[in-house]
């Protein structure tokens, strides 16, 4: 029997539960036509490669990233990073920079809210140091922003502007007046990326190519693009370019896309637009069939939705959709054969989604076939940990986050909850389908996009001097609970077949099986026996996509 390529004498982790390990495979027309042992592959004729025992695994599927937004950030600089002691020092630093660099149309800065020591910026503060140009300060988590009056005027934001999602995506007000501070993407993204529509096709393609080159080098063969809120026109523009690149044979990564809405009020229009996206942006390697919702925000700025109130503010945050609204949306998605993906950081955010799925299942039973994914899951209530498996909801984690000092989070969560973050192993062991992701919004140096960094921290819940990451991100102790550390086999499965199941492409991708796309990676190092600390430095020697060698 003829084959285009035959590999033998390899250690193959297949991500196929029926045949977890193999030693040989054969490929024809971009598909696996044989996976098994040396005796079986001897029936095939073709180019033979003896790997001398080297390691093979399926191509990586990163099932929650942001492909479109970073294109805008590539040209809209995030600005000078500020580290200071209090509000006045921050204002002095920015004022000195503006004086030293006169004539700029917009001044951009990046700062963590913690450096304000509990204080806050108001537009009047920013107007005083920058009256004649636009000024923005991006909070480092990228879920809130401060701007001066010039930027408020440009975007038509005034005291009468309604909040997109009260309590979640909103304009901070004082005595009824907007302050220039705004929370969450549907308020801030239009400001951050307001110049992005002016980018040329060549600029967009150049930014995408940098990400594509990295993906190939890391062996990422498929991603879920989690989209951006508040700026669908730019989101769509990048999808157009991805489809064009694919038509030109220049997209060696499968892109599973989405359309983003902020609340149930946008559902009707969002569903209409998602159906249009599905029809218009549909190439071999670009598919769009998922509605994305930012169900809540982040813990640091207290927009993550909690069951138990925050320890410091005694607030609970808000969700974009209620359980009843989620159930109603699921019925509409089900009828249209579409899927749902939600940002769910806080314990109540995921609970409301699970409650919504439960309501929909009571009405539709086995007829409900929407793939529902809750992403991030930083904090989960004990009562909900088994419900992902029970309700068939995908649990998506970002494992390179699974390290840190719980004392930091204890200031807003309280000590008990801070010691119980990212309980992915418990959810995995319950029988749920757990997938992994890198979740980034800027290409930057692309270090944190590295799936092997995710694998390392997922296994260790630690970042040491051996870890491929910036110095300031290193940690001194395992993040509790220590028994939430994963095995290498579980990390690989979550980055391959489980990711494929989440995206609905498990019939063609995610494992090394006969008839599936020949997406696979060859390593000099055996990942199954590699040291966990420093695992992030691993890199595939050869990368194949559809049977074609890419590097």
C-alpha positions, -999 to +999 in steps of 0.1 A: +000+000+000+014+034-010+021+062+015+036+097+011+055+093+044+063+065+068+077+070+103+089+042+124+109+036+156+093+065+173+076+071+207+042+084+197+018+098+223-014+097+202-040+114+225-063+085+214-076+067+245-080+035+224-043+034+214-024+059+237+011+049+225+024+038+191+058+034+174+049+039+137+026+059+114+020+064+078+006+094+059-011+099+026-027+130+011-023+149+044-041+123+065-029+095+088-035+062+071-018+040+097-010+043+134+004+014+153+035-008+155+065-017+133+049-049+120+018-031+108+036-003+091+056-027+071+026-032+048+031+004+035+055+016+008+070+051+006+096+074+021+107+060+054+121+079+084+136+061+113+133+084+143+156+065+166+131+066+194+123+103+193+090+116+206+059+125+186+026+141+197-004+157+180-003+194+170-011+218+198-046+233+200-047+265+221-084+268+228-086+304+241-064+331+225-070+366+210-058+368+174-076+399+163-070+424+191-032+420+192-031+431+155-043+465+167-020+466+197+009+458+173+006+494+160-012+511+190+016+511+215+004+503+250+027+531+262+053+538+289+050+515+319+046+533+352+056+519+386+052+544+414+042+551+449+008+568+447-012+590+424+009+622+426+041+604+417+023+588+387+011+623+376+046+637+380+061+609+359+035+614+331+038+652+332+076+649+329+072+626+299+047+649+282+070+680+287+099+660+273+080+648+243+058+677+231+035+676+202+022+640+203-015+635+193-020+610+221+000+600+251-003+564+263+008+549+296+004+515+312+000+510+350-013+486+375-041+500+397-023+489+429+003+516+424-024+542+433-025+529+468-063+531+469-066+565+452-079+570+417-074+593+387-101+617+375-103+634+341-095+667+358-061+653+370-052+642+335-065+674+319-042+694+342-011+676+329-023+672+293-049+698+283-041+700+246-037+663+236-054+630+243-041+609+272-049+574+282-036+552+310-043+515+303-046+494+335-021+466+332-048+438+332-063+455+302-098+454+317-100+491+326-087+525+314-084+561+325-087+589+299-087+627+298-115+649+285-101+651+250-106+613+246-141+614+262-151+641+237-137+622+207-158+592+216-189+611+226-188+599+262-206+622+286-227+621+318-257+608+298-239+579+282-255+547+294-234+519+309-232+489+285-236+464+313-243+481+347-220+468+374-197+450+349-189+472+319-195+508+330-183+543+332-171+553+367-191+583+379-187+607+408-218+628+418-234+617+385-205+628+363-182+605+343-147+606+357-127+593+327-123+558+343-141+530+326-143+493+332-143+463+308-138+459+271-171+472+257-162+506+271-124+507+266-117+487+235-132+513+211-108+538+226-077+516+227-081+505+191-098+536+176-070+541+150-068+504+141-093+506+112-068+528+094-042+500+092-034+488+057-039+452+047-002+449+045+002+460+082-025+436+093-009+408+074+026+416+088+013+414+124-005+382+117+026+367+101+046+373+132+020+354+152+018+327+125+056+322+125+055+318+163+027+293+161+045+272+136+077+273+157+058+262+188+037+236+170+004+253+175-019+239+148-052+252+159-067+280+181-100+294+193-099+331+188-118+346+217-125+379+200-128+414+213-158+433+227-170+467+215-152+468+182-167+442+158-157+460+127-120+456+134-125+420+145-142+413+112-114+431+093-088+407+107-110+377+098-111+389+062-073+390+061-070+356+077-094+341+051-074+358+023-041+344+037-058+310+038-069+312+002-033+321-007-021+290+011-004+311+038-023+300+069-008+268+085-030+272+116-067+263+120-086+294+133-119+288+151-135+322+155-164+340+172-186+370+174-186+389+207-216+404+225-217+422+259-252+414+272-285+397+265-297+430+249-272+424+221-282+388+215-306+393+186-281+414+166-252+392+177-269+360+165-276+377+132-240+388+128-226+355+139-246+337+112-233+362+087-197+357+099-202+319+096-212+322+060-188+350+048-156+339+066-155+302+058-123+288+043-104+255+048-087+268+080-110+295+092-144+287+107-167+308+128-196+293+147-193+305+183-209+334+203-185+348+229-196+367+260-176+383+287-198+370+316-178+389+341-145+407+345-114+403+368-108+400+405-083+428+409-108+454+398-137+436+415-157+430+383-154+392+385-188+379+398-187+363+432-210+341+452-194+353+485-187+390+486-152+404+482-134+406+515-124+442+510-153+459+492-181+436+503-195+437+467-201+407+445-197+420+409-222+414+381-228+389+353-236+398+317-264+372+316-286+357+342-293+320+343-327+325+326-311+347+298-284+321+293-310+293+289-330+314+264-298+322+244-288+285+244-322+276+229-316+301+201-280+289+195-292+253+195-317+261+168-290+278+147-264+250+153-240+275+170-218+273+201-212+295+232-179+305+249-178+326+280-152+345+300-159+333+336-133+343+362-155+345+393-174+317+411-208+332+404-200+338+367-196+301+360-224+291+384-249+312+364-237+296+332-241+261+347-275+271+360-285+283+325-273+251+309-293+231+335-325+251+327-320+245+290-314+208+295-346+205+315-365+218+285-345+203+256-329+172+271-306+154+247-317+178+219-294+205+234-262+201+214-246+236+219-209+233+230-207+255+260-172+265+273-164+284+305-130+300+303-104+309+330-123+296+361-100+313+386-123+307+415-151+281+417-175+273+445-172+238+459-208+230+450-201+236+413-169+216+407-187+184+396-214+202+375-192+206+344-191+169+340-227+165+349-239+191+324-214+185+297-198+220+299-162+224+288-138+238+314-111+259+299-081+270+320-051+292+313-024+272+331+005+296+329-015+317+354-015+288+379+013+302+400+017+331+424+014+342+460-021+336+474-015+363+499-020+388+472-054+375+463-063+371+500-067+409+503-098+408+481-109+372+484-101+364+520-075+338+530-097+307+526-108+314+490-074+326+480-060+292+489-084+274+466-077+289+431-076+272+397-089+238+408-085+222+374-074+187+386-106+183+407-127+193+377-106+169+355-110+140+379-148+146+380-150+135+344-153+169+328-135+178+295-108+202+305-089+222+278-059+246+281-051+280+267-027+309+268-052+338+266-031+368+255-042+401+240-008+414+227+018+396+206+047+413+225+076+388+228+051+359+226+067+342+256+034+337+274+018+323+242+041+293+246+021+261+253+051+245+269+051+273+295+014+264+301+024+228+305+052+235+329+032+257+353+002+234+350+024+206+363+043+226+389+020+255+399+054+273+402+076+296+382+113+293+389+147+304+375+144+275+351+111+287+337+109+305+304+093+337+317+102+372+328+121+376+360+093+395+378+069+366+372+088+340+392+074+325+424+088+310+455+063+284+465+037+261+449+004+277+445-021+260+467-039+236+465-008+217+456-028+186+447-043+205+417-010+200+398-015+181+366+005+153+349+022+157+316-002+133+300-031+154+312-015+186+300-009+171+265-045+158+263-059+192+273-038+208+246-048+183+219-079+161+218-098+180+245-091+213+227-104+197+195-135+185+213-142+220+226-138+234+190-160+206+176-132+194+153-123+161+170-133+141+139-103+156+120-079+170+146-065+166+181-051+131+180-030+109+159-056+085+144-063+070+111-083+094+088-074+125+108-053+154+096-016+147+099-009+175+123+020+163+145+052+174+162+086+157+165+108+164+195+144+154+203+133+153+240+108+128+254+081+150+269+067+122+289+098+118+310+112+154+308+118+174+340+088+195+350+108+225+361+122+241+329+097+222+307+088+255+291+121+254+271+110+225+251+104+231+214+095+208+185+123+199+161+098+193+133+063+206+128+038+190+104+004+205+094-018+184+071+012+161+064+033+191+052+065+199+070+065+235+080+100+240+095 
